[in-house]
Amino acid sequence: MTEEVHLATSELGFMASAPRPEDGRFVIASADGRVGVWEVEPVRAIATFDSRFAGVLGRIAVATTGGDLIVVAAELHDGVVAAYDGATGKQRWVLNLPRPVQQLCHARRSSDIAIVPDRGPLVIVDAENGVSLGSIPRVRGLYPNPNAPIAVAEYESHAALVRTDPWAVIGRLLEPAAVLAVSFAPEAVMLSLSEDPDERASFVQTYDLGGQLLWRDELPRGLNVPWLSYDLQLGEWVGVWHDPEQLEPDRVIRWHRDGERAELFDLGIAQDYAFVRGAEYLASPGRVRQARTGTVVGALQG
């Protein structure tokens, strides 16, 4: 039995899952600033609360400290960032940055949050108290490995595989291309990329953790993969195939370790998705599915 949460599912546009793959909690939020914290097994609401970003919510991320979940949100057009206790909705801290926030994600540890402004250095803060832990210049996107101190860093002209503690570049991965999503396997990493937005040309590439290219898969024109995860049990990457113009439904696809691609099932069209508990579940506004079969296991009622 799912518990009712008062969120209009048609308006949900922001989703994030807990950084550790074994954690079954995830967050959904609407542009009016309403936030719901959920878990799987069984699918149920843990908490709902209003953030300070009514009508202007722009980014959302999740961190954990001990067993506590912290929801971090940023304003759409300004540099205001706020953190909330995931169990009570109580505001923990607020930061006022000089520029709008381009990205929020967990950083070197699951209790750290990386804040990427529109311009200027990436800032890492302690999610528990908002205290700055340092900054990294020229990075415009960060995609960390939740199980090891390595990440993919996106710069203006390229992406690189980096060590995060201490910061050091392992290898340059590619020339200019927009990074859409990143997912780490134990011994490799997959990047979903958009090379030429005007021609709608997208592809995925995998590298070993030394930065050596393993294989590349060109996607059909007009489709991209903004959501990726890794299924540790099956040893496969799984993603959501998406048409930005919404001319065809989203679709779950998988890649074997050798690059062979398999299309699985249609999802319809949604604003956002979050892989939960690694790649075991896929949450979208309104429902949670088994990511391997597409079976709906719970409703996010609103």
Protein Blocks (a to p, Z undefined) as FASTA:
>chain_A
ZZdddddfklgcbdcddfblklccdcdddfkopacdddehiaddfbdcddfkehiafbdc
dddehjbccdddddfkbccdcdddfklopafbdcddfbdcfbdcddfbmkbccdddfbdc
dddddfknopafbdcehiabdcddfkbccdddddfkbccdddfbdcddfbdfbdcdddfb
dcddfkbccddddfblmnopacdddddfeopafbdcdddehiacfbccddfknopacddd
ddfklpaccddddddfkopacdfbdebjafbdcdeehjlbccdehiacdfknopafbdcd
ZZ
